[in-house]
């Protein structure tokens, strides 16, 4: 070997710069991927690493690369998170309507101080060991390992077309084709499901139906606040333990309730006219119910009122809101009134009406995460969720007492839209519900009979089977078709609850779908992505 060969080899080695402190960037990503907080896309990260390793001779080109690398790294890091694409944020009308205070609250939720502490420990460990270890070799080995596991997980029919999401290395992911087939079969079967509403029998006595639609309240939220045993829930006659709202945003969830007469359609079908047999209030109208609409807000946020009227067949609200004092400022800066006052005034108005049957759809925005408190001096501060939840549940409990004192026959059905995601998880920060996880879509649905006999039980009956809106429509149909029992007795709940429609877990948001497949929740972020196991905080 020539004596010049070692010099040439050394010179060649110096041409390749290594990743330098960019190694820390990739190491942090590997740690987050291992913990389930990131979803590393292999090909873009490999290309970025190659871009950083390209030998450059001129100092000016090195400087330009450094300037370009920072924004590219930030964009790539965001792309590797579970957050929706930036263009989807802009396209969502509800996001454009948010007040600056609500946007600051969402930004604040992105900061996890515990995570920041562990990140600091990782940086210190990196600075300590990097003088003795070839960190570039470790980073490239990590990317190579992710590449191998990614290619091994791809089904043969997909080839290399799905590059956005890296399957988790500690899970065996089923073929995306198999889950797609399951999803299609689910929607095909749901399209054939109907509730055949029967007219009430001659022996049945009329009653009013109150659908109380609560924004942002799930079982997980109540557990986080210690409110699962609130008196309102304890006094219900029936509670659904595994009711799936199938949505993580307000308008689609409300439309699913208003179309409860049919099975669960894909989200896109909610925004086209539905068959008349699916529309709950149209069917109730045929049975003699007079439909009414009531909100404790203006209905302008996210075009809510327009959507439920045009796509849910609801009438225009009749109540005059001019004398109500705002309790909160909504996410769009418009007033939110107190539920006790709104419902109390409506009930006084209802008792003066001659109709034998009234069906009310009431939507409350009290618990929306974007609400704020406006002080007398004009200062605005964030409204605490627990305090609002306590007030709302107390108000609804007091309203039920008001109904009971009237002596009228009323069926109250409480159906929340979705949860507030108070705790968040490793895929979503607290307060975000772009991914409709079970902790967001499993909501406390309750039914209370008033003026229809005494409940012999001290606690509600529980429906433990997985269910959704079709079961609610079935119960409503059975209640107004059931002959009235002897004086002082409630209807027999056993036949009313027998054989209620069950519903596998399938939930959709603007871009994501979460479903149960083989007893495991899976998520797909966009239609181009493969299915991945949904990894909640407890894992």
LINKA-V266255 format. One record per residue. N is the residue number from 1. PSI is psi in whole degrees, -180 to 180 (none if undefined). Layout:
BEGIN
N|PSI  N|PSI
END
This chain:
BEGIN
1|136  2|149  3|-14  4|-14  5|-43  6|-36  7|-42  8|-43  9|-42  10|-39  11|-40  12|-39  13|-34  14|-19  15|-36  16|118  17|-19  18|172  19|-15  20|-137  21|-5  22|-18  23|-37  24|-37  25|-48  26|-36  27|-41  28|-41  29|-41  30|-42  31|-42  32|-37  33|-43  34|-37  35|-6  36|8  37|-19  38|165  39|75  40|129  41|118  42|-54  43|-49  44|-37  45|-36  46|-43  47|-38  48|-41  49|-42  50|-38  51|-38  52|-23  53|-8  54|127  55|130  56|135  57|-38  58|140  59|-35  60|-39  61|-32  62|-42  63|-44  64|-41  65|-41  66|-40  67|-37  68|-31  69|-35  70|-54  71|-34  72|-42  73|-41  74|-45  75|-40  76|-38  77|-44  78|-40  79|-29  80|-9  81|176  82|3  83|150  84|156  85|148  86|-35  87|-27  88|-34  89|-43  90|-35  91|-23  92|121  93|-33  94|-31  95|-40  96|-23  97|-9  98|145  99|162  100|-34  101|-40  102|-41  103|-39  104|-36  105|-43  106|-41  107|-41  108|-32  109|-18  110|-15  111|115  112|106  113|-30  114|-44  115|-41  116|-37  117|-46  118|-35  119|-40  120|-41  121|-42  122|-41  123|-44  124|-40  125|-40  126|-47  127|-29  128|-40  129|-17  130|-26  131|-21  132|-14  133|150  134|90  135|-31  136|-41  137|-42  138|-40  139|-46  140|-36  141|-39  142|-44  143|-38  144|-41  145|-44  146|-37  147|-44  148|-46  149|-34  150|-49  151|-35  152|-28  153|-13  154|130  155|150  156|-33  157|-18  158|-23  159|-137  160|21  161|-27  162|96  163|-2  164|-40  165|134  166|120  167|143  168|136  169|-15  170|15  171|148  172|108  173|131  174|163  175|132  176|-30  177|-41  178|-42  179|-37  180|-41  181|-42  182|-43  183|-43  184|-42  185|-37  186|-50  187|-34  188|-42  189|-37  190|-30  191|-21  192|-1  193|134  194|153  195|118  196|93  197|127  198|144  199|150  200|149  201|164  202|-27  203|-10  204|137  205|144  206|155  207|164  208|146  209|123  210|110  211|111  212|108  213|108  214|127  215|130  216|61  217|116  218|169  219|-39  220|-38  221|-44  222|-38  223|-41  224|-30  225|-5  226|29  227|12  228|-30  229|27  230|145  231|-32  232|-44  233|-35  234|-27  235|0  236|150  237|-33  238|138  239|137  240|119  241|-26  242|49  243|127  244|116  245|-14  246|10  247|157  248|16  249|161  250|-52  251|-51  252|-38  253|-43  254|-40  255|-35  256|-39  257|-44  258|-15  259|33  260|-11  261|-13  262|170  263|180  264|115  265|165  266|155  267|-40  268|-28  269|-11  270|-22  271|20  272|156  273|140  274|156  275|147  276|-32  277|-17  278|-24  279|113  280|-45  281|-27  282|-42  283|-40  284|-36  285|-35  286|-23  287|9  288|2  289|138  290|117  291|141  292|154  293|138  294|134  295|153  296|25  297|176  298|-22  299|3  300|-28  301|126  302|20  303|33  304|-53  305|-43  306|-40  307|-46  308|-24  309|-48  310|-34  311|-14  312|2  313|44  314|149  315|171  316|139  317|142  318|-21  319|141  320|122  321|1  322|-26  323|-1  324|139  325|127  326|134  327|-32  328|164  329|123  330|177  331|-21  332|8  333|-1  334|161  335|148  336|123  337|160  338|137  339|-40  340|-42  341|-43  342|-50  343|-38  344|-44  345|-41  346|-41  347|-38  348|-42  349|-40  350|-40  351|-21  352|-2  353|150  354|-12  355|141  356|-33  357|128  358|135  359|117  360|133  361|115  362|123  363|128  364|134  365|15  366|-36  367|5  368|138  369|-16  370|3  371|148  372|160  373|128  374|114  375|168  376|-30  377|5  378|-9  379|145  380|134  381|159  382|139  383|124  384|130  385|-45  386|-42  387|-41  388|-40  389|-41  390|-44  391|-45  392|-49  393|-39  394|-42  395|-43  396|-38  397|-42  398|-35  399|-39  400|-40  401|-40  402|-41  403|-41  404|-37  405|-24  406|-24  407|0  408|158  409|120  410|140  411|118  412|126  413|114  414|119  415|99  416|154  417|-50  418|174  419|170  420|-3  421|49  422|-38  423|-25  424|-174  425|-168  426|-12  427|-17  428|141  429|156  430|138  431|-8  432|138  433|44  434|-32  435|118  436|72  437|161  438|-33  439|-18  440|-38  441|-10  442|107  443|153  444|100  445|128  446|152  447|132  448|126  449|130  450|134  451|18  452|32  453|160  454|138  455|117  456|-10  457|147  458|-15  459|155  460|155  461|146  462|131  463|107  464|-12  465|149  466|128  467|174  468|-154  469|-30  470|-36  471|-37  472|-44  473|-40  474|-44  475|-43  476|-45  477|-43  478|-34  479|-45  480|-7  481|0  482|131  483|146  484|135  485|-176  486|155  487|135  488|2  489|145  490|160  491|154  492|115  493|-21  494|-52  495|-28  496|-36  497|-8  498|132  499|26  500|147  501|130  502|160  503|117  504|154  505|109  506|119  507|145  508|146  509|-166  510|-38  511|-14  512|156  513|136  514|133  515|163  516|124  517|123  518|44  519|23  520|133  521|133  522|154  523|144  524|121  525|-46  526|170  527|-22  528|-9  529|153  530|168  531|139  532|150  533|135  534|122  535|99  536|179  537|-26  538|-12  539|none
END
